[in-house]
Amino acid sequence: MTEATAIRVVGTAGHVDHGKSTLLTALTGMDPDRLREERERGMTIDLGFAWVTLPGGGDIGFVDVPGHQDFIRNMLAGIGSIDAVLLVVAADEGVMPQTREHLAILGLLGIDRGVIALTKRDLVDDEWAALAASDVRGALRGTALADAPLVEVSATARRGLDELLLALERVLGEAPVRRDVGRPRLPVDRSFTMSGFGTVVTGTLLDGSLAVGDEIAAVPGDIRGRIRGLQTHRRSLEVARPGSRVAANLSGIDKEAVTRGMVVARPGSLETTTVLAVRLALLASASTALEHDEEVKVHLGTAETMARVALLERSQLAPGETAWAQLRLATPVAVAVGDRLVIRRPSPSETIGGGTVADLAVARLRRRPETVEALERRVAPSAASRLLASLDVPRTVAEAAERSGLAPSEGDAAAAEILADDRAVPLGDALVSRDAFEAFATHVERICAQAHRKTPLRAGASREEARSALGLPAKRFNALVERLVAQRRLAERGSALALPSHRPRLSEDQERRWLSARAALAKDPLQPPSPAQLETDHGIDRELVAALAERGDVVRIGTEAVFLPEAVTRFARVVVDELASSGSITVARARDLSGSSRKHVLPLLQFLDDRGLTRRHGDDRILVLTPDTARQRIASFTHQGEDGP
C-alpha cells in the first residue's frame, strides 16, 4: 500500500445528450455509465466515475453527472466538491436549458474554474462551430467561467482530446491546494457491498486525511466502525489525502446503515443539525420571489432534504436579491461552516438559489437588526473577527475555530490576537467575547441584587443557583466568579455570592430581639440555649441566626449549636493552653476546664478539628499547629460563619 498525494477531481456539467459520458470514455478508456439502464437508454442517470493520467504525469478523477433535469438531484450529489468543471456543450445544439441550470448551480457552489468542451465537432462545419462557440461565450458572460479555455473536440473522431487534457492540466495547476484542517470528512455519494470485503463507500475526501485503521463514525446517526482499506482509482492506500476520490472499506458497519447523504468522519468531529443560518442568494432566473416560510428542497454536499425558509430581513426575496435566512431542515445533516448549498423548488422542479452556511444555529432566529448584525460578523473578512463572533458563549479555541470555518492554526493565531487586544476573556478552558463576558457579569450581578432585595438577611445568592441560571459548567463559572471577585464586582460569602456593598441588615424589631437573645447567650456562654429555644423565647429563627453569623455576632457550629464569638474564643484558648502543656486532651478534660457540658464540648472540639487547630488521636485531641500559631488562628476563625475558613 502507498500514501496518496491528493488527486484533483473534475466534474462534468451540461445538457442531456451533449456527449459527456462519451467524451469521458474517449479520454479515459472507461465507461462512466455503470448502470445497465444507463447503457440501455444511452443516458446518464446516476453519478459515474473515471480517471486518466495527464500529460504531465498526474492523475485526475472525473465525476460524470446526469444532464437530464429529472436527475438534477444526482448531479448535485456529485458536483459540490470538485476542483474544476468540464462544461460540455454540443456544437450542433449549442447552449440548452440544462446547460444554463448547471451553470447557475456551479456559480452557487463557488466552482470558479474549468474548461469548456465543444463536443460533436465532426457534425458541424466551421461556421456553425464558430456560432456555437459564440453562443457559449455569451452564456458564460458575467460568470466565473467567462474566460475559461474552450476546446473543440470529437469523441468519435478522437479529435481535440490531447488539447483538452492539456487545458485541464493547466487549469488544475492553478487551483489552490485542498485545505487540511485535521478534520477529515467523506460525504458519501455511493454505498455498496463487495464480495470478500463488506461495506464500501465512495466520495471526495475533504478537510483532512484518512488512514487505514482509523476509527470513524457515519453521521447523522453516529454509526461507529473502522477503516479496513482505502483506494483511489483502484490503487490501495494507507493514507488518503483531502481532495481525492476515495473508496473506503468499512468494518463494523452494514451497507444498509450508510446511504448517500451521510458523511464518514472521525467520531465527534462533525456536527449534525436541523437548523442552518445562511446567506441566501436567489437566482435572477428564478420564476418568482421566495416567500418567508416557503418549503424548498436543500442540497448540501451529497445530502438532500426538505426545509422551511425563515427570511430574517424581509418577508419576500425577489429574484436576483440576497438576504440572510434560517433553514429549518426536515431531517438532520452533517455540515461545517462555510459549506455551500443549493435550494430548489420541488414542484414545478426548479433551481432557484443557494448560499453559504454561516452558522449551525441551534435557536430559532428572529427578524431583528441585531440578528443580522451577528450573522454579518460570522462572515467577516478577518479570521479574528470570525472567531470572535463564535465566542458569544464560552467555547474552546478548537470549538470556536470549527464553528468559524477556520483551520486549527488559524484559530490559534486568531485567539492570540483577540486576547492580546482584550476583545476576548479566558474562562477556564474556554474563551468568551468581551461583550458576552459583560453579559454574564451583569446577569450574575442582577441575580445577587435580586437575592439581596428578597432576602436581605442572607449572605447573598446561592452560588449553585447562580451557576445554573447562567448555564455554565462549574469550571467556567468558577473562572467567571474569580475574575469578578478580583475586579471587586462580586464578593464570595461562603457558598453564597454577593455584591461587595451588601451587608445583612436587621430591622429595629430584629435588633431588639437580638439584644434579648444575646443576653441569654451571655448568661452561660458555653452552655447556650439551643436554636429552637432562641426561636421560641426570643424570635430568633434560623434565617436571622444566619444573618447574625454573617456579620460576626454569633458562631454557628453544625445545625444545633449557636455561641457568642467570645465563648468560642475562650473555649479554644483553654484547649490550646492544655494541649501546649499536656500534649493531648480528652472530652472529659475539655468539659471540666471549660465548665461546659459534653453536649456542647463535642461540637466545639469538632469545630477546632475542622478549622485545622487540632486532630483526633484515638479518644483524645492533639495540637496540629504550634501553640503560638494556634492562638493567632483563634482570633480570626471565631468571626467567620459556619462556612468560613
N, C-alpha and C positions, 0 to 999 in steps of 0.2 A: 504493500500500500504506500501511497505518497501523500504529501501535503500539497494541496492545490493552491495555485495563485488564482486570484479572482478572475473569472471568465465573464466577459461582457455579454449582456443579453439584449437582443434586438427583437422587437415585436412588430408584426405586420399590422397594417391597417388598410382599409379600402373597401370599396363596394363589392357586393357579391358577384362572383364570376368574372372578376377582373384579373384572375390568374395568380393569386397569392400562393396557393399551395403548389401549383405547377412550377412557379418560379423557384420556390424553396427546394423542390425536388431536383430541379436542374442545377441549383447552386450546391446542394449538399449530397445528392445521390440518395436521399431518404424521402419517403413519402410521409409528410406530417399527418395525413389523414389516417388515423389509426383505427377508426371505427368502420365496420363493414358497411353500415348505412351511408357513411360519408363517401366511401369509394363507389357504392352503387348509385348514389344520387349525384356524384361529382360535385359535392358542395360540403364545405367545412361546417360542422355542427358544433363541435366542442373544440377545446384547445388542442393544438398539435405541437410537436416539438421536433427539432432537428438541429444539427450543428455542422460547422465546417471550419477548416483551418484557413486562416487568412494568408495572403501572400507574404506577409512579414513573419509568419510563424505562429501567431497567437490564434487561439480558438474563439469563436463566438457561438452562442446558442441562440436559436430562433424560437420564438413563441408565435405560432400561427393562430390567428384568431378568426372567428367566423365573420363574414361580411354581411350576412343577411340580417335584416332588422329583427327577425324573430329570435335571434341568438345573441343580441347585444349583451345580455347578462353574462354569457360565457366569454364574450370579448372583454368585458370589464374585469372579469376574474383573472385574466392573463396579462393585461396591458399595464397595470399600475406600477410595477416595479422594474421596468425595463430601463436600459441606458440610452437607447435611441430607438427611433421608429423607422421602419421601411414602409413608406406610404406607396401603395400600389394603385396606379391608375391605368386603365386600359386605353391605348391610343385610339382604338376605334370607337370608344364611347365617351371618353373624357370624364370630367367630374360629375358624379352622380349623388343622389341624396345621401346614401350611406357614407360616401366619401366625406361629405360635409359634417355629418354627425360624428364620424370618427375623428375628424379634425377638431371639432368642438370638445370632444372627450379628451383628446391629447392636451389641449390647452388647459382644461380644468384640472388635469392631473399634473400639470407642470412639466410635461415632456417637451423639451425645447430644442432637441437636436435630432437629425435624421437625414435620410436620403430618399429621394423620390425615384421610384422605378416606373417609367412609362412603358408598360408591357404591350405585348402583341404588336410590336413594331413591324413585324413582317406582314401584317394585314392591311397596312395603310401606306399611302405614298408620302413623300417628303412634305408636301404642302399640308396634308391632313395632320401629319405628325407635329408640324410647327403650330398648327391651330390648337391641337390638343395640349401641347406644352404651354402655350399662352393661356389656355383655359385653366390649367393647373396653377400657373403663377398668379393668375387673378384670384383664384380661390384661396391661395396662401397669403395674399397681401394682408398685412396687419397681424399676421400670426408669427410665432417664434420660428416657424419653418419657412418664412418668406424667402430666405437666401439659401435654403438647403440645396445641395447639388442634385441635379436631375440627370438620370442616366436612361437612355433609350435601350430597351432590351427585348429579346425574343427568346423565350424559354425553349420553344420547339426548334428554332434555328440555332440555338445556343449563341446568340448574338448579344454582346454587351455584358456578359456575365463577369468577365475578369474586371472590366471597368467598374462594375457595380461593387464587387468585393473591395477594390482599391478605395472607392469612395467611402464605403462603410468603415474601412480601416482608418482612413483619415479622420472621419467624424468621431469615431470611438476613441482615437488617440487624444482628442481634445476634451473628452468627457472627464469630469473630476473623479478622483478615486472614491469608491464607495466608503462611507464612514464606518469605522469600527468603534463602537462605544461600549463594547463588552457586554451588550445585552442582546444576544442573538435571537432572532425570531424568523420562523419559516412559515409564511402564510401558505396554507395547504390548497393547491389547486387540483390535485388528484390524490386518491387513496385507493389502493388495490392490494391484492394478496399475490405473492409469488410462491410457487411450489418450492418447499425446502427453506424458505426464508421467512414467510409470515407477512406481517403488515408492512407496506411500503407507502410512504407519502412523498410527494414532489412539490417543489415550489422554488421561488427565488429567495435566497437567504439574505436577510437584512440585518444591519446594525451590530454584527458580531460573528464570531466563528463558532462552529460546532465540531466536536471531536467524537470519535468512536468511544463508547463507554460513558459519555455524558448522561447524567440524569436529566430527564425532560418531562414537561407536562404539556398535554394538549388542551388548549383553552379556547373558548369558555368550556368549563367542566372540570378542569384540573385533573385530568386523567393522567396518572403517572406511569412512566416507563423509562427505558434506556435506549440509547442509540446503539444498535447492533452492528450497523455498517453504513457507509456513506459512498455515494457515487456521483460523479459528474461526467456526463457524456460517456457512460458505461465504463468509466475508469474508477477503480476502487481507491478510496482516500482514507487517511487517518484523520485529517482535518479539512473542513470546508470553509472557505473564506466568504465574507459578505459580498454580494453581487453575483454569486454563482448560481446557476441552475443546479439544484441538488435533489437527489433521491435518497431518502433516509429510511433505512430498515429499522423498524422499532420493535423492541422486545417488551412483552408485558402489556401490550395494547392490542385489542381486537380491531380488525379492519372496520367493523360496523361502528366502532366508537369514535372514529376520526373521519370527518367529512370535509368537503370543500367549505371554506369559510372559517375553519378553525385555524389556530396558529400553534406551531410547536415552538416552545421556548423553555428556558430554564425555570424551574419551579419558583413561583413568587416574583418573577422579574417583570411580568407584563400584566397590566390592569385590564379588567373587563368592566364594561359599563353599559348602561342603557340610556345614558344622558350625555350629550356632547354639546359643547359651545363651539360654534363655527362661524367664521367669516364667510358668508354665503354670497355667491355671485350668480345672478340669473342671466342666462344667455340672452343676447339681443334677439336671437331667433326663436325664443320661447313663444308659444302661441298666445298665451295670456299671462297676466300677472300671477304671482304666487301669493295666496291668501294666508293670513295668520291661521294657524291650526289646520292647515291643509295636510292631507295624507300624501306622502310620497314614498318612493322606493329608494333606499340608500344603498349604494355600492361602495364598500370600503375594503381595500385590499382584495381578497378573494371572497369576502363575505357579502351577503345581500340580505336586507331586512326592511320591513316597513317602518315608517316613522311619522310622527306628527311634528310639524314645523311651528315653533313658537318664535315669531318675529319679535325682536327686542327693541326696535327703533320706530316701527310703524306697523300699521295693520295690513299693509299690502306692499309687495316688492314687484316693481314693474320690470319688464324685460330690459336688460342692459344695466340694471342697478345692482348695487352691492350693499349688504347690511349684515349686522350681527343677528344670529339666530341660535336657538337651542333646539336640538333634535332629540326627541323622546322616542327611543327605539322600542320596537315591539319585542325584540329579543336581544340578549347581550352580545357585544362584540369585543374582541381583543384588539386594543388600539393604543397608539402612542401619540403624544402631542406632536404636531407637525405633519401627521398623515393627511393625505388628500382623499377626498371622496367626491362621488358624483351622485346627483339626485335625478330621478326620472319620474314622470307621471305614469301611473300604472295603466290608466285607460282614458283616452287612447294613448298607447305607448309613445313616450316622447322624452328625450333627454333635455332637461330644462336648466340645469346648473350644477354647481359644485362649490367646494371650498376646502379650507384647511382647518384641521382640528386645533383649536387654541387652548382648550381646557377640557378635562374629563370631569365635567360638572356633576356634583352629587345633588345639590339642592336645586329646586326649581328657581330659575332666574326671573326677575320681574322687569317690566319695561320701565326702567328708570335711568336717568343720566349716569348715576354712579355705577350701575351695572355695565354700561357701555364703556365707561372710563376704565373700569377694572379690566375688562377684556382687551381694551386697546393696549394696556400695559403688558399684557401677556404676549403680545406680538411686537413689542418694542424692538428697535434695531440692535441694541446692545445686549450682550449676554447678561451683564449685571442687572439691567433693568428687568429682563425677563425672569431672572432668578428671584429678584425682589418681589415681583408680582405673585410668585408662587408661595411666598412666605406670609400669606395672610393668616395662616395658622402655623404653629411650630412644626417644622419638618427638618429632618436631617438634610445635610448638603446633597447626599445621593438622591434622596426622595425629591427634593426641590429641583435638582438638575433634570431628573427623568420627567417630572411634571412640566418642566420648561422646554423640553426637547433638546437639552444640552448634553454633550459628551461629559463623562466624569471629570476630565481635565479642565474643560471649560467651566464646569460647575465649581470646581475648587478655586479657580482663578477669580471667578465672579464673586464667590463668597468672601474671599480675602479682600476684594475691592470694597464691597458694601459694608464689611465690618470695619475696615480702615476709616471710611468716611462716616461711620456711625449711622448708616441707614438700616442696619440690622443689629439685633441684640442676641447674644447666645443665651439659651435656656437649657441647661443640662446638655443632652446630646443633640440638641436641635438649635436652629436659628429661627428668629421671627422678625418680621419687618418692624421698624421703629414705630410706625403707625399702629400695627397690631399689638405691639408691646404696650403702648399707651392705652389702647382699648382694654386690654387685660387689666392693667393697673387701675384704670378708672372703675372698672367693674368691681374689683375686689375692694376698692375704697368705698364704693357705694354699698356693698354688702356689709362692710363694717359700720358705716354710718347708719344704715337701717337697723342693724343689731343694737347699736347704742341708743337709738330712739325707742325701740321696742322694749329693750331690757337694759335700762341704764345701770342696774346694779351688777350686771355681769361684766366679766373682764373684756368680752368682745364677741366676735363671731366665731363659730366653730370652724376650726381650720379645715376639717374634712368636708364640712358642708360648703365652704367657700371653694375648695378644690373641685368638688362635684359640680357646682354651679358653673365654673369656668370650663369644665370638661377636659381638664389637663391630667395627664398621668402624674404620679407622685413626684418623680424625678424632676420633671419640667416645672411643676407647680412650686416645689421647694426652691428651685433656682429663681423663679419669679419673686417669691417672698423674700429670699435672701437679698436680691437686688433692691427691692423696695424698702427693706429694713435699712440697708446701707445708705439709701437715699433719704432716710428718715420720713418716708411716706407711710410706713406701717410700723407697728410695734408688735413683737411676739409676747404674749402673756400666757405662758404655759402652753396649753393646747388651743388657745384662742388667739385670734388676730384682732388688732385694734388700731384705730387711728392714734398717733402719738399723743394727741391732746386729750384723749379720753381718760377720765378717771371715774370709777363707780361713784355715783352721787346718792347720798341718803337724804330723804326728806326730813323735815323738822320732827315729824312724828317718829320716824325710824331712828333718828339720832336720840330721841328721848328713850325709846325702847332699848337702844344700845347701852345708854348710860345705866339703865336699870340692870341689864344683863351683865354689864361689866362689873358692877358691884357684886353680883352673885358669883362671877368667876373669880374675883379677887378675894372673896371671903375665905376660901380654902383652895389656893391656886392649883395644887397638884391632886386635888380630888374634886374637879369641877362638876357642875351639873351636866347631864347628857344633852345632846342636841334636841331630843324630844322634850326634855324639861325646859330648855331655853325657849322652845316654841310655845309650850303650854303656859309657862309662867310669865314670859316676857315678850311674846310675839315675835321672836327671832327665828324666822323659818330658814330653810336650807339655802335659799337664794340670797337672803340677807347675810347669812354666815359666809357664803362665798364672796360677797362684796366686801365684807369686813376683812376677810383673809387677803383679798387682793390689795387692799390699802394698808395691810400690815397690822391691823388691830387685833387679830387672833391668828392662831396657828391651828389648821385642821390636820388631824392625824387620823388617817383612814376615814371612815364614814361615821364613827360613833364616838369621836373624842374631839373636843374643842378646848384649847388652852390659851391663856394670855401669853404673849411672846416672852414676858419676863419669867413666867413659870417654866417654860421650856428651857430658857437660858439657865435658870437656877438648877434644874434637874441635870442638864448637860454638864454643867460645871462640877456638880457633886460627883457625877460618874467619872468624868475625866480626872479629877483630883484623886479619886480612889484608885483608878487604873494606873495613874502615874506612880502611886506609892506601892500598890499591891500587885499590879500586873494583870489582874483579872477581877471580874465582879459577877456575882450571881444575882438572880432576880430578887431573891430574898434580901440580899445585902443592899441592892439599889432601893428596894422598898423601905428598908429601915433607915437608910441615910437620908432619903428624901422626904420621909413622912407621908408617902403616898400609899396606894393600895396596889395589890397585884393586878387588878383590873386595869389600872392606868399605867403601871410600870411597864407591862408587856408592850403596849403600842409605843410608849416613849422610847424604850430600848430599840424596838424595830425602826423607829424614826431615825435614831442615831446610826443604825446599820445602813439604812437606805441613803443617808447623807454622807457616808464614807468615813465616819469617825471611828466606828467600832465594827467588830466582826464576831459572829457567834463561833465559839470554840467549845464543842460539847454542850454542856448546860450553862457555860459561862460566856462572858463577853471579854474580848481583849481589845486593846487600843491599836488602830491601824496607823494613825499618824503620830508624830511626836507630840508630847503634851502641849508645847507652845503653839504648834500649828493647829492642833485641835481646838485650843482656846480661841485662836483668831477666827477659825471657821464658825464657831458658835455664834459670834456676833452677826454674821451675815445670814445664816440659814433661818434663823428664827423670824426674819422679816419677809420670808417667802411663803407663798401659799402652798397648798398640798402638792402642786405640780412643780414647785420651784426646784432649783438645782441642789 
